[in-house]
Amino acid sequence: MKLVQVFLFSLLAIYAQGQDVIPAKLPNPKPGEAIATFAGGCFWAQEEAFDQIKGVREVISGYSGGHVKNPTYREVGTDETGHAEAVQVYYDPKVISYDELLVGFFAAHDPTTLNRQGPDVGRDYRSVAFYRTPAEKEAIQEAIKAVNASGHFAGPVVTEVVPFTVFYPAEGYHQNYCKLHPDQPYVRQVSLPKVAKLRKALAGKLKPDA
């Protein structure tokens, strides 16, 4: 099936559901838990990929990096909100480090394509690493240097490195989408290959049941 057909099928599937459009609730971090926020294309793949990492308790799909409060999926898709599809990762830094999460982040998408990931085009699909502390900013910058030096990609990394401000959870039907719809064409042909890349990069850091 051509990617355009897959993309159109995905849109139809989303709008056909017509339910569970209330935004998900953000969990409260547990004592000792840290939070990381990344944008790397469609959040379905990012959520599924990070959820398979040992030490990650929960991953929420949502929107970040823009100026519109409480945006909807349809609004973000217009490219007028400034938001990117993103994921918020709740993890135990004693089990998985921020540096290791960055390895997974840069493995699970192509950080060299500007405002695009595969068939998904627009600033809402741009690559962004949001930092909460100066140490995280430095870690992101070092990770970018490492990716560029590796020669893995033909072009340079274009990932934005910006301070975290706010994260809005996406509608309920977007949460755990890959798990709930493993046979959906877009998931099979676009999302799961990205998950496989993270699994390969962090093979020793996966949950036993992942």
N, C-alpha and C positions, 0 to 999 in steps of 0.2 A: 504494500500500500504506500502511495506517495505521501511525503511528509505533510503536504498541503491538505490532503484528504484526512490524515490523522488529526491534524490541528482542527479542522472543521468538525470532525466527529467529536472531538473533546469539548468544543464549545457547545455543541448541541446537547451533549450529555450533561453538561453543567446546568444549562438553562432548563433542561427537561426535568430536572429534579424538583425545582420549585418548592423546596422545603429546606429546613435547617439553615436558614439564612441569617440567623442571629449570630453575632460574633462570639467566638469561643471566649472563655474566661481565662485570664492569665493566672497561673498558679503562684502561690507565695513561695519564695525560695526557702529552703530548709536551712537550719543552722549549719554554717560551714560550706554552703553551696554557692557556686558562682554562676553568673549568667553571661552568655556570649551571643552576639547578634551578627548574622551574616546575610548577605543577599548574593545569590549566584544563579539567576535564572528562575525558572518555575519552582515555587516552593514545595511542590509535591515531592520532587526528587531530593531536595535538600533536607526536608523533614525526615524522610525515610532513611537517608544515608546517616545522618547524625544520630538518629534513634538507635542505630545498630552498634554504637560505640559503647564499650564498657565504661561505666562511670557516669553516663548520661541518663538522667532520670526521666526527663520529659523534653519534648520539642514541640513548639507551637508555630504554626504557619501564620504569617501576617504581613503587615506593611510597615515600612520605615524609611526615613530619609527625606520625607516630603513636608509640605506645609499645610495640608488639609487635615482637619481633625476627623477622626472616626470614618475614614474612607471606606467605600464598598469596593468589592472586586471590580464591578463594572466601571466605577469612577477611576480606579487606579489604571485600568486598561485603556483609558482615554489618553494617558500620558500627560495629563494636565494637573495632577496632584503633586508631582515631584517624588512620590513614593516609589519604592521598588518592592517587588515581592521578596520577602525576607523570612528568616526563621529565628526564633529565640530559643537558645539551648540552655537548659538547666543541668548543671553537671557538678560532680565532686572533683575539685582540683587535686585531691589526694590520690585519685584513681586515674584521671586523665588530665593532662596539662593543657593550658591554652595553646602552647606551641604545637601540641599534637593535634588539637582541633584545627589549627591552621593548616596542617599537613592535609587533613581530610577535606577541608574547605577548598583548597587549591587543586586537589585531585578530582573532586566531584563535579567540576565544571571547567569551562575554558575561560580563564581570566584574561585572555588576550583579545577577545572579540568585544568591541565597543557597542554597548546597548543592544546586545544580541546573544542568545544562546540557542544554537541550532535553528529550529523553525520559529522560535519566539523572538520577535523584534520589537524594540522600543526601550525607552529609559526605565520602564518598570521591570525590565529583565537585566538591568546592568549589574555589574559585579561590584559589591561594596563590602568592606570589612569595617564595622563600627567598633570603635574603641571606647572604653570607659575610664581607662587610666593611662598615664604616660608610659607605663611599662607595656601595656597592650599595644599602644601605638608603635612603640619601638619593635615589639615582637612581630607585628604585621609588616613593618618596613623591612625587617631582616628576612622574613619569609619571602617577601617579594624579590629581594635580591637573590635568594637561593633559587627560586623558581626561574628567574631570568638567567642565572648562571648555569642552570642545569641543561639548558638547550632543549628541554622537553617540548616547548612550543616554538613555532616558527617566528612569532612576533613577541614583542615585549608585553609584560603584564599591564593592563589598564585599570585594574581594580582601584576603586576610590577608597581612600583611607580617611574616614571622617569621624568626628566625635558622636557618640550615641546621644540622642535626645529623647525620642519616644518611640514606642512600638505599639501598633494597633493589631490585635488578633484578627485573623480573617474569619469569615463565616464558617459555621460549624461543618458544612459539607466539604470544606477543604482539608479539615484535620484528618490525619491518618489516611489520606486519599489512596496512596499506593497500596496500603495493606487491605483496604476495603474494596479496591477495584484492580486487582493484579492482572486481569485479562483485558482491561481497557486498552485499545490500540496505542494511544499516546503513552500510557504508562509502560507498556511492554517495549515500545520502540524508542522512546526518548528518556523516560524517567529511570527505568531500571538499569540501563547501561551506565548511567552516571553513578548510581548506587554501587554498581560493581567496581567502578574505579576507586571509590573510597574504600571499599572492602579490601582491595588489593593493596592500597597504600597503607592501610592500618590493619593488616592481617592479624597482627598479634594483639590488637586492642579491641576485638569484637566481643560482644556479649555471647555467652555460650549457646543461647537459643537463636542467635541472629543468623 
